[in-house]
Amino acid sequence: MNGSSGYSMDAGYEYSVPVTDPDIRRKRILSLCGILLVFLSVYLIIANFVAYGALFFPMLICLIPILGGLLWFALRFLSSEVEYVLHANRLTVSEIFGHSVRRLRLDIPVSACIEIAPYTDETPVHIEAIHPAKDYRLYASLDSETLCYAVINDEDEISVLYFDPDERLATLLCRKNPAATKELSRFFRERRQANT
């Protein structure tokens, strides 16, 4: 399996690299600012009630939308959930708001490849794009331990990416296994037929 740099991996090659999201720190800072604004608004409401008495209720009605927006803003960035998003040439990690995502389905563009960064050496590791004639889809399942991607290329190689959300570590495994390739192909084909 060759990347755009011409680098090839032997069957059974294993490669681990830390996965980081530079936006997580910024999101946490924004969440703290949102919480501080909520507490400041509550303090101002109480202070105005003590100072002006009867004007409290009209002021409260005006401040309810503001408080609601600030509360949503704070909660939006307080999630510990991790989301792995695949772009054209980059795999990014971000925190998302909401309940735990147990299963995630991603459709990979034909012209795209997965690029793991940062690199531990000068040669990047790529997973080639899914062959357009085979129309494969990439499925990922998220549980408490790992997020796993399985891709079959046109050389009957199975490339698997394991992600550990706790350690933020990505491990790439490449196996040339025609029997397993056939089984995964059947699985993808049945899933496509079920979704059409």
C-alpha positions, 0 to 999 in steps of 0.5 A: 500500500503506497502513500503519496510520498511513495512510502510502502508498508510491509504486511504486518507493519505497525505504527503508533502516533499520538493524535492531538486536537489544537482546538480543545484548549481553546474550547475549554477556555471559551467554556470557562468564559461562558460560565463566568459570564453566567455567574456574573449575570446572576450576580447582577440580577441579585444586585439589581433586585436588592437595589431597585426591588420592583424593577427586578421582574422586568429586568429578569424577563429581558435577561432570560434569553441572555442567560439561556444563551450563555448557559448553552454556550458554556455547556456546549464546550464542556463535553468530555466526548471525543469525535474523530472527523475525517477531512480531505487530507487530515484526521482531526479530533475534537470534543463534542456535546451530547450523549455518548456516540456508540456507532459512527458511520463515515463515507470516505471521498474517493480522492481522499486518504487518511493522514496521521499527524504529527509524524514521528519521522519525515515519512508520513503514513497514508491509507490509500483511497477506497477504489471507486469501482468497489464503492466501499464505505468506511465504518467506525464503531466507538466504544469505551476503549477504541475507535476502529476504522477498517479499509480495504484497498485494491491490492487486497490489503486490510488497513485498520486504524485503532484509536485510544480516546484516553491515551490519544494514540493511533495505531496503524495495522496493515494485513494482506489477508484475502480471506478477511478481505472477502468477508469484509467486502461481503459485510460492506455490501450487505450494509449498503444494500440494507441502507438503500 
